């Protein structure tokens, strides 16, 4: 529940089985749905294919990435068939318990994007578990002021200072890549774009 309230917005059934103890998953998920803390929806989506490393990793004082080239890469990766999956999300009640904004409906255009973020989080859990504990998703943070980018996730250090932005590029345009880069440049925060 903490993951779905404070780290990512959604997990597919396959992601849950892969990320947690399979024998306990069915029983726990059923109990959480009965308690109205978890909900399940059938989605038809294009599943993310992200590999093991981000498309770009940037740190302050490095040159800007080629936003046009990245946008072409991001848009081309969604030319695959759609599949139907079970998607699990926290309810608004669960969000209130965990102090997050989780529980709102996920729009069709956000579904593949949010599954991509969940996939990145699972990579962190597997490869960098100490950083996965420092991961805070956008629903667990206050909204930025209007017109300011709300990154998908931050990694915070021990003093609660953002040490990295993690962003799902989905099918970002050149302008969206540039907007994220400008936000992170101005804030002097390293980022990963997946």
BELPEHU-V17883 format. One record per pair of residues at least 24 apart in sequence whose C-alpha atoms are under 10 Angstrom apart, sorted by the first residue. I is the first residue (numbers start at 0). J is the second residue. D is the distance in Angstrom with one decimal. If there is no record, write none. Layout:
# BELPEHU-V17883
I/J/D  I/J/D
This chain:
# BELPEHU-V17883
0/28/9.7  0/31/8.5  0/36/7.8  0/37/7.9  0/88/8.9  0/89/6.9  0/90/9.8  0/93/7.5  0/94/9.0  0/96/9.9  0/97/8.4  1/89/9.1  1/93/8.9  1/94/9.0  1/96/9.7  1/97/7.0  1/98/10.0  1/99/9.7  2/88/9.9  2/89/9.1  2/117/9.4  2/120/9.3  2/132/9.9  2/134/9.5  2/135/9.1  2/136/8.8  3/37/8.8  3/87/8.3  3/88/6.2  3/89/5.6  3/90/9.2  3/93/9.0  3/94/8.6  3/97/9.8  3/99/9.8  3/101/7.6  3/102/9.2  3/117/9.3  3/136/9.1  3/138/9.5  4/36/9.9  4/37/9.9  4/88/8.2  4/89/6.0  4/90/8.5  4/91/9.0  4/93/7.0  4/94/5.5  4/95/8.9  4/96/9.0  4/97/6.4  4/98/8.1  4/99/6.1  4/100/7.6  4/101/5.4  4/102/8.0  4/135/9.7  4/136/8.3  4/137/9.8  4/138/7.2  4/139/7.1  5/89/9.7  5/94/8.2  5/97/7.4  5/98/8.2  5/99/6.4  5/100/8.7  5/101/7.8  5/134/8.5  5/135/6.0  5/136/5.5  5/137/7.7  5/138/6.4  5/139/4.9  5/140/8.5  5/152/9.6  6/99/9.8  6/101/9.8  6/116/9.2  6/117/8.4  6/120/7.9  6/131/9.0  6/132/9.3  6/133/9.5  6/134/6.3  6/135/5.1  6/136/4.1  6/137/7.5  6/138/7.8  6/139/7.3  6/151/9.1  6/152/7.3  6/153/9.3  7/88/9.0  7/89/9.7  7/101/9.0  7/113/7.3  7/114/8.5  7/115/9.7  7/116/6.7  7/117/5.8  7/118/9.5  7/119/9.7  7/120/7.6  7/121/10.0  7/134/9.3  7/135/8.3  7/136/5.7  7/137/7.9  7/138/8.0  7/139/9.3  7/151/8.4  7/152/8.2  8/87/8.6  8/88/6.2  8/89/7.5  8/100/9.8  8/101/6.8  8/102/8.3  8/103/9.3  8/104/9.9  8/105/8.3  8/110/9.4  8/113/6.4  8/114/8.2  8/116/8.4  8/117/7.6  8/136/8.0  8/137/8.7  8/138/7.6  8/151/9.7  9/38/10.0  9/39/9.6  9/86/6.5  9/87/5.6  9/88/4.9  9/89/7.7  9/101/9.6  9/102/9.9  9/105/8.8  9/110/8.3  9/111/9.9  9/112/10.0  9/113/6.4  9/114/6.4  9/115/9.6  9/116/8.6  9/117/6.7  9/118/10.0  10/39/9.8  10/85/8.7  10/86/5.8  10/87/5.4  10/88/6.8  10/89/9.7  10/113/8.4  10/114/6.5  10/115/9.6  10/116/9.3  10/117/6.1  10/118/8.4  10/121/9.7  11/39/9.2  11/40/9.6  11/41/9.7  11/42/9.4  11/46/9.8  11/84/6.7  11/85/5.8  11/86/4.4  11/87/6.0  11/88/8.9  11/114/7.3  11/117/8.5  11/118/9.5  12/39/9.2  12/84/7.3  12/85/5.6  12/86/6.2  12/87/7.0  13/84/8.4  13/85/8.3  13/86/9.1  14/86/9.4  14/87/9.9  14/114/9.0  14/117/7.9  14/118/7.4  14/121/7.8  15/86/9.7  15/87/8.9  15/117/9.8  15/121/9.3  17/121/8.6  18/118/9.7  18/120/9.8  18/121/6.4  18/122/9.2  18/124/8.0  18/125/8.2  19/121/9.8  28/87/8.9  31/89/9.2  31/90/10.0  31/93/9.7  32/87/9.5  32/88/9.9  32/89/9.2  32/90/9.2  34/92/9.8  34/93/9.6  35/89/8.7  35/90/6.8  35/91/9.2  35/92/7.4  35/93/7.9  36/88/8.6  36/89/5.8  36/90/5.2  36/91/7.8  36/92/6.3  36/93/4.9  36/94/8.4  36/96/9.3  36/102/9.1  37/87/6.7  37/88/5.7  37/89/4.5  37/90/5.4  37/91/9.1  37/92/9.0  37/93/7.4  37/94/10.0  37/102/8.7  38/86/8.3  38/87/5.7  38/88/5.5  38/89/6.3  38/90/6.4  38/102/8.9  39/84/10.0  39/85/6.4  39/86/5.5  39/87/4.6  39/88/6.5  39/89/8.9  39/90/9.8  40/84/8.3  40/85/5.8  40/86/5.3  40/87/6.6  40/88/8.3  41/83/6.7  41/84/5.7  41/85/4.8  41/86/6.2  41/87/9.0  42/81/9.5  42/82/8.0  42/83/5.4  42/84/5.4  42/85/6.4  42/86/6.6  42/107/8.6  42/110/8.2  42/111/9.7  43/80/9.8  43/81/6.0  43/82/5.3  43/83/4.2  43/84/6.4  43/85/9.0  43/86/9.8  43/107/9.1  43/110/9.2  43/111/9.5  44/77/9.9  44/79/9.8  44/80/8.3  44/81/4.9  44/82/5.5  44/83/6.4  44/84/7.7  44/107/8.5  44/108/9.5  44/110/7.1  44/111/6.2  44/114/9.4  45/76/9.5  45/77/6.6  45/78/8.3  45/79/6.6  45/80/6.3  45/81/4.5  45/82/6.3  45/83/8.8  45/84/9.9  45/110/8.8  45/111/6.2  45/112/9.6  45/114/9.4  46/76/9.8  46/77/8.2  46/79/8.4  46/80/8.7  46/81/7.3  46/82/7.4  46/83/9.5  46/84/9.3  46/110/9.2  46/111/6.1  46/112/9.0  46/114/7.2  46/115/7.6  46/118/9.8  47/76/7.9  47/77/7.6  47/79/9.6  47/111/6.5  47/112/7.8  47/113/9.4  47/114/6.9  47/115/5.3  47/116/9.1  47/117/9.7  47/118/7.8  47/119/9.9  47/169/8.5  48/76/7.2  48/77/8.4  48/79/9.7  48/115/7.9  48/118/9.0  48/193/9.8  49/73/9.8  49/76/8.6  49/115/7.5  49/116/9.9  49/118/8.1  49/119/8.1  49/167/9.8  49/193/6.8  50/118/9.7  50/119/9.3  50/122/9.6  50/193/9.1  51/118/9.9  51/119/8.5  51/122/7.4  51/123/9.8  51/126/9.6  51/193/9.7  52/119/9.0  52/122/9.1  52/191/9.1  52/192/9.5  52/193/7.7  53/119/8.8  53/165/9.2  53/166/9.4  53/167/9.4  53/168/9.9  53/190/9.7  53/191/6.0  53/192/5.7  53/193/4.6  54/167/10.0  54/168/9.0  54/191/7.5  54/192/5.8  54/193/5.2  55/190/8.1  55/191/5.8  55/192/5.3  55/193/7.1  56/163/9.8  56/164/9.9  56/165/9.5  56/189/7.5  56/190/5.8  56/191/4.5  56/192/6.5  56/193/8.9  57/163/9.5  57/164/9.8  57/180/8.6  57/183/9.0  57/184/9.3  57/188/8.8  57/189/5.5  57/190/5.4  57/191/6.5  57/192/8.5  58/163/8.9  58/183/8.8  58/184/8.4  58/187/7.8  58/188/6.9  58/189/4.3  58/190/6.7  58/191/9.1  59/183/8.3  59/184/6.5  59/185/9.3  59/186/9.2  59/187/5.7  59/188/6.8  59/189/6.2  59/190/9.2  60/184/8.7  60/187/8.8  60/189/9.8  61/184/9.7  61/189/9.8  63/177/8.8  63/180/7.5  63/181/9.3  63/184/9.2  64/176/8.8  64/177/8.7  64/180/8.3  65/173/8.7  65/176/8.9  65/177/9.0  66/171/9.4  66/172/8.1  66/173/5.0  66/174/7.6  66/175/8.5  66/176/5.6  66/177/6.2  66/178/9.8  66/180/8.9  67/171/9.8  67/172/7.6  67/173/4.9  67/174/8.4  67/176/8.2  67/177/9.0  68/172/9.8  68/173/8.0  69/168/9.2  69/170/9.5  69/171/8.3  69/172/8.4  69/173/7.4  69/176/7.7  69/192/9.4  70/168/8.5  70/169/9.4  70/170/6.9  70/171/5.6  70/172/5.0  70/173/5.2  70/174/8.7  70/175/8.5  70/176/7.2  70/177/9.9  71/170/8.4  71/171/8.5  71/172/7.8  71/173/8.2  72/168/9.9  72/170/8.4  72/171/9.2  72/172/10.0  73/167/9.8  73/168/6.7  73/169/6.4  73/170/4.8  73/171/6.2  73/172/8.1  73/173/9.8  73/193/8.6  74/168/9.2  74/169/7.6  74/170/4.5  74/171/6.9  74/172/7.9  75/170/7.9  76/169/8.9  76/170/8.0  77/111/9.1  77/169/8.5  77/170/7.6  86/110/9.2  86/114/8.9  94/138/8.7  94/139/8.7  97/139/8.4  98/138/9.1  98/139/6.8  98/140/9.2  99/136/9.3  99/137/8.9  99/138/5.5  99/139/4.4  99/140/7.2  99/141/8.8  100/137/8.7  100/138/4.9  100/139/6.4  100/140/8.3  100/141/8.9  100/142/9.7  101/136/9.9  101/137/9.3  101/138/5.7  101/139/7.7  102/138/9.3  103/138/9.8  108/169/9.6  109/169/8.5  110/169/9.7  111/167/9.7  111/169/7.3  111/170/9.6  112/151/9.8  112/166/9.6  112/167/6.3  112/168/7.4  112/169/5.0  112/170/8.2  113/151/8.9  113/167/7.7  113/169/8.5  114/167/9.2  114/169/9.7  115/166/9.5  115/167/6.4  115/168/8.7  115/169/7.5  115/193/8.0  116/151/7.7  116/152/8.6  116/165/8.4  116/166/7.5  116/167/5.7  116/168/9.2  116/169/9.2  116/193/8.2  117/167/9.4  118/167/9.9  118/193/10.0  119/165/8.7  119/166/9.3  119/167/8.4  119/193/7.8  120/152/9.5  120/165/9.4  130/154/7.0  130/155/8.6  130/156/9.0  133/157/8.4  133/159/9.1  133/161/9.5  133/162/9.4  134/161/9.8  134/163/9.3  134/164/9.4  134/165/8.9  135/161/9.7  135/164/9.8  135/165/9.6  136/164/10.0  136/165/9.1  147/178/9.2  147/179/9.6  147/182/7.9  148/175/9.7  148/178/7.6  148/179/6.9  148/181/9.7  148/182/6.9  148/183/9.5  149/179/9.1  149/182/9.4  150/179/8.0  150/182/9.2  150/183/9.5  150/190/9.7  152/190/9.9  153/188/9.7  153/190/8.9  154/190/9.7  160/188/9.9  161/186/9.7  161/187/9.8  161/188/7.1  161/189/9.0  162/187/9.5  162/188/6.4  162/189/6.8  162/190/8.6  163/187/9.6  163/188/5.8  163/189/4.9  163/190/5.2  163/191/7.5  164/188/6.9  164/189/6.3  164/190/4.4  164/191/6.3  164/192/8.4  165/189/8.9  165/190/5.8  165/191/5.0  165/192/6.3  165/193/7.7  166/190/7.5  166/191/6.2  166/192/5.0  166/193/6.2  167/191/8.6  167/192/6.0  167/193/5.0  168/192/6.0  168/193/5.6  169/193/7.9
